[in-house]
Amino acid sequence: MSADTPVLAVTDLALKAGGRRLLHPSSFKLHEGQRVLLVGPSGSGKSLFADLLLGFAGPATPGIEVQGRIELDGTTLLGRGPEARDARLGAVFQLQRSGLFDDLTIEQNLTFGSRDATARGRVAGELNLDALERPVTVCSGGEGVRVAIARTLLRGAGVLVYDEPTTGLDPVNAAQVVDAIRSSHRRLSLIITHDYAAFDGMVDLILFLDPVERRIRTLEPGPEALQILHDALVAGRAPESEAPPRRPGLLRRFAAGWRRLALGTTEVLQDWLALLATPSALLRIAHPLDGPRMRQALGRDLAPGVLLFVGLSAMLVAVTGTYFLFERLPKRIWTEPIIQDDLVAGLGLIFTRVGVPLMVSVLLAAKLGASAAAHLGHMSLTRQLDALELLRVPRRRHLLLPTAAGQLVSAWISTAVAVVLAYATSLVVFLAMHPGYSVRYFYEAFTRELDGEIVLWVLAKTAVSAVGVAAVAYRIGIQPKRAPEQVVRGIHRTLLRALLLVLAVHALFAFLEF
């Protein structure tokens, strides 16, 4: 590549967001070896530009109007997803949404950059990272950013984009991050920040998002540029709002909602089919990247509290069902001796084939579905999902498979535990109400109508329910979220749709069985 050929070229880039003009057509070129600041007041579009550059926003993003071109090494990026960036471009997000996988250790985070332990140790040493077996959540702010930088470097990126890397850091941690950025420089470093003073003396060019002209201006580093930035940022003048777009009519809103529902249903079915096509998910439990997530999912979904929750519910159902069946039997003194065997057999059939599997599926849909949606929603909010995209780790393999495997195993084990406890509780209630009858009598009557076919039906309906709930939680959980309230709404939507799905699945199986 010629020395005059730009690494990153932006041509006539114009932006509108939410009815507001952020940027008139602006152009600039960045070359090999440069360290560049992109500075502007809050609301001027810095973060949106970063998302455009990284592929998380584009012309198809609702509420955004984009024109112009963004090219990396001559390859058009605008309108293409993060996968178009391959290993050439990496990103380090701001502290509050750093993209670090906060349920893993530092070492496990670095493994996403490289599986070579020697390389991980070398880069960790360069960035003064030690005790890599610690959870990443115990890192200080500056250390967390350095972990993100190390992971990106291990991935091999030469073009590094830093989105507000010093935001929320004290001066000591901010200085550590600046030093880490200086030592990590490769082909091109683009630092998006409002803290321009922290990088004074280390950059070759300043891109200024001028809030008055609404253009990107190029400034040469120096006292004059610092004065311009100081005046603009102290004034804090962001672009004024333009007239908001007219709200679409009722019919259009209804049609848009219907399209979203149809699209969401299609995506869930695609996830479902992808799971059915991958029956060896549990074999990834030892995989260096997917293994920790798989073990976490199994540990979470098979926690003693989950089994206790399901077991107590099964016992309550068995107590009330058995007691009221015999206690409220019409003309009990005459009818019970005649039909008692059939009543006990009916208890065994309805508990094992219908009642307990439905109860377990509903309870786990509420418990595990909400838990998975919350976990994935948090990952979306903190840009961990965006980091997966840039690291080119398939979301379905890394997140959907563990979620589905954990819920499937939990459904089968919980159903078995619940059936056993329902049988034991029903036995105790029956013997208390019928002195003189034996355990053997109750067991033989209870299991009289049960056979291997019923076991297969139970396994099938609980499996389909569990996998379906996992697909719903995954699809809703990974949707973009930029505020905690969106995570909460995602949990509510998951609960409603998961419960409706479970009821529909069991109704369908009841139709097929009977």
VOGU-3710 file (C-alpha; in Angstrom, 3 decimals, decimal comma):
1> msadtpvlav> 0,000/0,000/0,000  1,352/3,420/-0,940  2,272/5,858/1,810  -0,274/8,292/0,336  -3,063/5,726/0,461  -5,258/6,394/3,512  -6,000/3,661/6,022  -9,378/5,200/6,862  -11,188/7,522/4,445  -14,461/9,299/5,236
11> tdlalkaggr> -16,090/11,036/2,270  -19,076/13,405/2,413  -20,434/11,792/5,582  -23,736/13,378/6,637  -25,820/12,335/9,658  -29,286/12,895/11,022  -30,615/11,142/14,115  -34,050/11,472/15,674  -34,977/14,356/13,439  -31,816/16,288/14,342
21> rllhpssfkl> -29,020/17,247/11,971  -25,758/16,115/13,545  -23,377/16,436/10,640  -23,301/18,185/7,289  -21,241/16,444/4,577  -17,709/16,093/5,968  -14,579/14,371/4,682  -11,174/13,429/6,070  -8,425/10,853/5,558  -6,307/9,107/8,183
31> hegqrvllvg> -2,976/7,520/7,301  -0,654/4,805/8,514  0,939/5,487/11,897  -1,293/8,353/12,993  -2,735/8,850/16,450  -5,953/10,837/16,059  -8,430/12,420/18,462  -12,107/12,825/17,579  -13,442/15,512/19,930  -16,827/17,153/20,293
41> psgsgkslfa> -19,358/18,243/22,929  -21,976/15,879/24,307  -24,729/15,207/21,795  -22,620/16,075/18,766  -22,589/12,506/17,422  -19,253/11,053/18,558  -20,679/7,736/19,745  -22,905/7,440/16,679  -19,870/7,929/14,455  -18,092/5,149/16,382
51> dlllgfagpa> -21,067/2,826/15,830  -21,087/3,648/12,114  -17,390/2,926/11,895  -17,698/-0,373/13,765  -20,815/-1,550/11,934  -23,333/-1,313/14,785  -25,320/1,395/12,993  -25,902/2,212/9,356  -28,406/3,392/6,754  -30,849/0,644/7,782
61> tpgievqgri> -30,848/1,663/11,459  -34,271/3,090/12,459  -34,225/6,791/13,227  -30,911/7,429/11,468  -30,236/8,977/8,080  -26,716/8,454/6,744  -25,085/9,558/3,514  -21,526/9,343/2,270  -18,788/6,707/2,442  -16,528/5,173/5,082
71> eldgttllgr> -13,663/3,053/3,725  -11,040/0,977/5,512  -8,074/0,087/3,274  -10,330/0,773/0,290  -13,129/-1,499/1,560  -16,536/0,129/2,015  -17,778/-0,210/5,593  -20,956/1,857/5,733  -24,006/-0,369/5,641  -22,039/-3,532/6,427
81> gpeardarlg> -21,981/-5,323/9,781  -19,018/-5,801/12,144  -17,998/-8,950/10,268  -16,787/-6,763/7,362  -14,047/-5,395/9,627  -12,441/-8,858/10,171  -9,249/-8,635/12,260  -8,074/-5,309/10,866  -10,151/-3,161/13,175  -10,710/-3,484/16,909
91> avfqlqrsgl> -12,532/-1,408/19,493  -12,220/-0,588/23,177  -15,442/0,751/24,638  -15,818/3,148/27,542  -15,592/1,863/31,113  -19,308/1,663/31,893  -19,962/-0,413/28,751  -16,489/-1,803/28,139  -17,503/-4,986/26,350  -15,579/-7,122/28,844
101> fddltieqnl> -17,268/-10,413/29,699  -17,870/-9,670/33,357  -18,813/-13,219/34,292  -15,380/-14,510/33,235  -11,832/-14,099/34,520  -9,185/-11,835/33,025  -7,487/-14,891/31,498  -10,723/-16,133/29,956  -11,385/-12,664/28,505  -7,935/-12,617/26,939
111> tfgsrdatar> -8,534/-16,084/25,477  -11,071/-14,513/23,122  -8,174/-12,559/21,648  -5,796/-15,504/21,359  -5,661/-19,094/22,558  -1,847/-18,880/22,631  -0,886/-18,709/26,313  2,555/-17,324/25,455  1,049/-14,454/23,451  -1,424/-13,709/26,243
121> grvagelnld> 1,360/-13,580/28,789  3,475/-11,279/26,606  0,696/-8,751/25,962  -0,450/-8,876/29,599  3,108/-8,078/30,638  3,306/-5,148/28,204  0,135/-3,663/29,730  1,076/-4,437/33,349  -1,676/-6,993/33,892  -1,072/-9,668/36,523
131> alerpvtvcs> -3,041/-12,271/38,515  -4,949/-13,181/35,371  -7,054/-15,803/37,164  -8,997/-13,049/38,965  -12,601/-12,253/37,950  -12,587/-9,260/35,640  -15,143/-7,573/37,924  -12,463/-6,962/40,596  -10,329/-4,900/38,196  -10,009/-1,173/38,762
141> ggegvrvaia> -11,359/1,106/36,060  -8,010/1,636/34,380  -7,121/-2,035/34,636  -10,411/-3,027/33,029  -9,728/-0,793/30,037  -6,234/-2,295/29,765  -7,758/-5,777/29,721  -9,999/-4,680/26,837  -6,986/-3,220/25,015  -5,007/-6,437/25,536
151> rtllrgagvl> -7,839/-8,577/24,198  -8,141/-6,378/21,108  -4,395/-6,454/20,464  -4,321/-10,236/20,811  -6,993/-10,417/18,148  -4,494/-8,837/15,771  -6,222/-5,524/15,059  -3,960/-2,813/13,679  -6,617/-0,082/13,531  -7,789/0,622/17,079
161> vydepttgld> -10,878/2,661/17,950  -11,220/3,894/21,528  -14,670/5,137/22,535  -14,328/7,481/25,532  -11,573/5,353/27,149  -10,997/7,723/30,103  -14,621/8,522/30,938  -15,364/7,946/34,628  -11,708/7,357/35,578  -9,756/9,216/38,234
171> pvnaaqvvda> -6,535/10,972/37,104  -4,287/8,058/38,098  -6,317/5,472/36,186  -6,761/7,853/33,254  -2,985/8,291/33,024  -2,545/4,501/33,021  -5,018/4,188/30,145  -3,273/6,920/28,141  0,059/5,138/28,625  -1,529/1,857/27,545
181> irsshrrlsl> -2,953/3,467/24,402  0,444/4,963/23,586  2,215/1,600/23,965  -0,518/-0,280/22,067  -0,377/1,901/18,947  -0,065/-0,095/15,723  -1,250/1,140/12,296  -3,802/3,753/13,356  -5,311/4,821/16,682  -8,582/6,793/16,698
191> iithdyaafd> -9,512/8,046/20,155  -13,062/9,357/20,514  -13,195/11,514/23,623  -14,157/14,787/25,234  -11,128/14,573/27,559  -8,733/16,063/25,004  -6,326/17,403/27,645  -5,446/13,859/28,799  -3,993/13,102/25,353  -2,140/16,366/24,856
201> gmvdlilfld> 1,260/15,762/23,295  0,637/12,245/21,960  -1,615/12,784/18,930  -0,811/13,745/15,343  -4,212/15,087/14,329  -7,440/16,302/15,924  -10,866/15,823/14,335  -13,277/18,347/15,795  -17,042/17,849/15,574  -17,896/21,529/15,360
211> pverrirtle> -21,326/22,064/16,986  -21,823/25,386/15,171  -20,921/24,388/11,624  -21,999/20,777/12,202  -18,985/19,521/10,313  -15,851/17,595/11,149  -12,897/19,977/11,078  -9,260/18,875/11,087  -6,978/20,670/13,528  -3,239/20,473/13,981
221> pgpealqilh> -2,308/19,758/17,625  -1,089/22,812/19,479  -2,175/25,714/21,693  -4,541/27,138/19,086  -6,358/23,817/18,680  -6,584/23,371/22,436  -8,119/26,831/22,777  -10,722/26,064/20,096  -11,631/22,786/21,814  -11,733/24,403/25,238
231> dalvagrape> -14,070/27,153/24,092  -16,402/24,712/22,308  -16,537/22,138/25,086  -16,929/24,668/27,883  -19,788/26,250/25,966  -21,175/22,731/25,517  -23,226/23,780/22,538  -24,687/20,730/20,827  -26,626/20,921/17,574  -30,090/22,343/17,971
241> seapprrpgl> -33,040/20,090/17,353  -34,848/20,317/14,109  -38,561/19,773/13,787  -39,294/16,225/14,947  -40,652/13,870/12,312  -44,400/13,434/12,234  -45,695/10,431/14,098  -47,028/7,804/11,689  -50,719/7,058/11,693  -52,432/4,269/13,603
251> lrrfaagwrr> -52,582/1,889/10,656  -48,890/2,332/9,896  -47,947/1,780/13,544  -50,106/-1,335/13,606  -48,500/-2,628/10,405  -45,018/-1,911/11,788  -45,848/-3,773/15,007  -47,175/-6,736/13,047  -44,005/-6,826/10,937  -41,856/-6,783/14,085
261> lalgttevlq> -43,882/-9,652/15,566  -43,613/-11,687/12,371  -39,877/-11,004/12,126  -39,339/-11,930/15,797  -41,294/-15,168/15,374  -39,277/-16,057/12,276  -36,010/-15,401/14,103  -37,058/-17,572/17,060  -37,952/-20,415/14,684  -34,566/-20,056/12,987
271> dwlallatps> -32,836/-20,241/16,373  -34,934/-23,278/17,248  -33,979/-25,057/14,043  -30,325/-24,143/14,562  -30,444/-25,851/17,959  -32,088/-28,966/16,547  -29,304/-29,134/13,969  -26,641/-29,059/16,696  -27,319/-31,985/19,051  -23,686/-32,071/20,253
281> allriahpld> -23,873/-28,790/22,183  -22,816/-30,378/25,486  -19,569/-31,538/23,880  -18,425/-27,890/23,924  -18,222/-27,942/27,709  -14,418/-28,246/27,442  -13,993/-25,689/24,627  -11,610/-22,862/25,676  -14,038/-20,130/24,616  -17,468/-21,730/24,972
291> gprmrqalgr> -16,691/-24,095/27,853  -16,862/-21,514/30,692  -20,190/-20,207/29,396  -21,550/-23,761/29,068  -20,501/-24,674/32,609  -22,012/-21,461/33,944  -25,330/-22,152/32,223  -25,482/-25,700/33,575  -24,524/-24,547/37,061  -27,116/-21,769/37,027
301> dlapgvllfv> -29,965/-23,847/35,626  -29,228/-26,871/37,827  -28,727/-24,888/41,019  -30,171/-26,520/44,172  -32,578/-23,616/44,483  -34,116/-24,429/41,087  -34,663/-28,080/42,007  -36,034/-27,081/45,431  -38,400/-24,594/43,801  -39,727/-27,217/41,402
311> glsamlvavt> -39,788/-29,987/44,004  -41,838/-28,021/46,529  -44,302/-27,055/43,810  -44,712/-30,711/42,806  -45,317/-31,696/46,425  -47,965/-28,992/46,814  -49,743/-30,159/43,651  -49,602/-33,771/44,839  -50,933/-32,950/48,313  -53,903/-30,951/47,060
321> gtyflferlp> -54,636/-33,272/44,137  -54,573/-36,496/46,142  -56,371/-35,153/49,193  -59,258/-33,477/47,397  -59,659/-36,348/44,928  -60,514/-38,767/47,704  -61,951/-36,333/50,253  -64,498/-34,842/47,825  -65,397/-38,083/46,102  -69,228/-38,273/45,787
331> kriwtepiiq> -70,763/-41,011/47,959  -67,257/-41,907/49,017  -68,201/-44,714/51,364  -69,813/-46,647/48,492  -67,938/-45,531/45,398  -64,342/-45,541/46,642  -64,007/-49,334/47,163  -65,201/-49,876/43,588  -63,021/-47,350/41,740  -60,095/-46,825/44,114
341> ddlvaglgli> -57,590/-48,707/41,926  -58,624/-46,646/38,926  -58,370/-43,406/40,905  -54,800/-44,135/41,986  -53,888/-45,156/38,423  -55,444/-41,920/37,183  -53,328/-39,948/39,654  -50,204/-41,620/38,315  -51,202/-40,926/34,719  -52,201/-37,286/35,149
351> ftrvgvplmv> -49,263/-36,394/37,413  -46,657/-38,085/35,227  -47,991/-37,407/31,764  -49,687/-34,010/32,030  -49,653/-32,146/35,322  -46,040/-32,331/36,456  -44,438/-31,792/32,993  -46,683/-28,767/32,387  -45,996/-27,355/35,850  -42,230/-27,815/35,481
361> svllaaklga> -42,208/-26,240/32,021  -44,181/-23,219/33,227  -42,041/-22,731/36,333  -38,777/-23,065/34,432  -40,012/-20,761/31,676  -40,615/-18,106/34,332  -37,443/-18,768/36,326  -34,832/-19,687/33,741  -36,299/-17,733/30,837  -36,307/-14,503/32,840
371> saaahlghms> -32,810/-15,246/34,150  -31,438/-15,829/30,641  -33,143/-12,705/29,278  -31,715/-10,616/32,130  -28,213/-12,007/31,602  -28,258/-11,477/27,843  -29,872/-8,063/28,229  -27,061/-7,032/30,570  -24,534/-8,248/28,008  -26,240/-6,123/25,358
381> ltrqldalel> -26,365/-3,067/27,626  -22,654/-3,322/28,477  -21,690/-3,944/24,816  -20,433/-7,459/25,484  -22,481/-8,616/22,496  -20,858/-5,937/20,346  -17,466/-7,187/21,520  -18,417/-10,732/20,441  -19,247/-9,396/16,982  -15,900/-7,641/16,661
391> lrvprrrhll> -14,096/-10,728/17,970  -15,989/-12,770/15,346  -17,392/-15,246/17,865  -20,797/-16,575/16,659  -23,500/-15,517/19,100  -25,614/-18,621/18,593  -22,736/-20,949/19,318  -21,423/-18,992/22,284  -24,701/-17,873/23,911  -27,714/-19,712/22,499
401> lptaagqlvs> -26,242/-23,211/22,729  -25,259/-22,930/26,436  -28,613/-21,331/27,280  -30,544/-24,098/25,518  -28,332/-26,893/26,889  -28,714/-25,633/30,459  -32,474/-25,297/30,182  -32,880/-28,675/28,453  -30,878/-30,582/31,064  -32,610/-28,665/33,849
411> awistavavv> -36,043/-29,472/32,375  -35,363/-33,197/32,205  -33,779/-33,467/35,649  -36,365/-31,186/37,251  -39,202/-33,183/35,714  -37,742/-36,450/37,022  -37,281/-34,979/40,507  -40,770/-33,491/40,458  -42,408/-36,777/39,378  -40,617/-38,707/42,134
421> layatslvvf> -41,579/-36,140/44,779  -45,160/-36,009/43,506  -45,364/-39,812/43,753  -43,839/-39,834/47,266  -46,115/-37,052/48,508  -49,209/-38,629/46,992  -48,227/-41,934/48,636  -47,933/-40,306/52,074  -51,286/-38,527/51,712  -53,004/-41,697/50,456
431> lamhpgysvr> -51,668/-43,877/53,300  -52,660/-41,235/55,862  -56,206/-41,248/54,494  -56,359/-45,059/54,030  -54,892/-46,919/57,005  -54,128/-50,558/56,276  -53,047/-50,157/52,661  -49,442/-50,944/51,751  -46,778/-49,032/49,841  -46,652/-51,904/47,364
441> yfyeaftrel> -50,362/-51,593/46,614  -50,090/-47,870/45,950  -46,984/-48,257/43,768  -48,570/-50,947/41,595  -51,793/-48,978/41,172  -49,983/-45,642/40,577  -47,740/-47,043/37,819  -50,337/-49,317/36,199  -50,957/-47,018/33,209  -47,354/-45,867/32,815
451> dgeivlwvla> -45,052/-47,273/30,125  -42,038/-46,355/28,021  -44,097/-44,486/25,455  -45,258/-42,021/28,091  -41,666/-41,375/29,120  -40,801/-40,507/25,526  -43,750/-38,124/25,258  -42,723/-36,403/28,498  -39,121/-36,063/27,372  -40,228/-34,663/24,020
461> ktavsavgva> -42,678/-32,045/25,300  -40,351/-30,798/28,059  -37,436/-30,647/25,596  -39,376/-28,669/22,994  -40,623/-26,287/25,692  -37,150/-25,759/27,177  -35,461/-25,179/23,834  -38,256/-22,848/22,745  -37,983/-20,791/25,939  -34,211/-20,565/25,430
471> avayrigiqp> -34,725/-19,338/21,861  -37,242/-16,694/22,991  -34,995/-15,476/25,836  -31,989/-15,371/23,514  -33,733/-13,488/20,736  -35,214/-10,859/23,075  -32,087/-10,659/25,232  -29,667/-9,866/22,392  -31,726/-7,014/20,986  -29,863/-3,676/21,303
481> krapeqvvrg> -30,273/-2,040/24,690  -28,971/1,349/25,715  -30,744/1,825/29,068  -31,542/-0,429/32,070  -35,255/0,073/31,485  -34,920/-1,753/28,179  -33,455/-4,762/30,002  -36,462/-4,810/32,353  -38,892/-4,578/29,429  -37,033/-7,436/27,759
491> ihrtllrall> -37,536/-9,607/30,848  -41,270/-8,865/30,867  -41,593/-9,669/27,172  -39,682/-12,895/27,651  -41,953/-13,995/30,506  -45,105/-13,381/28,501  -43,918/-14,994/25,282  -42,203/-17,915/27,012  -45,322/-18,783/29,016  -47,521/-18,539/25,933
501> lvlavhalfa> -45,068/-20,765/24,075  -45,085/-23,414/26,810  -48,875/-23,509/26,933  -49,057/-23,795/23,131  -46,462/-26,596/23,054  -48,209/-28,646/25,729  -51,603/-28,085/24,089  -50,178/-29,312/20,779  -48,644/-32,375/22,400  -51,920/-33,127/24,195
511> flef> -53,659/-33,088/20,822  -51,012/-35,417/19,338  -50,997/-37,777/22,332  -54,702/-38,151/22,897
//
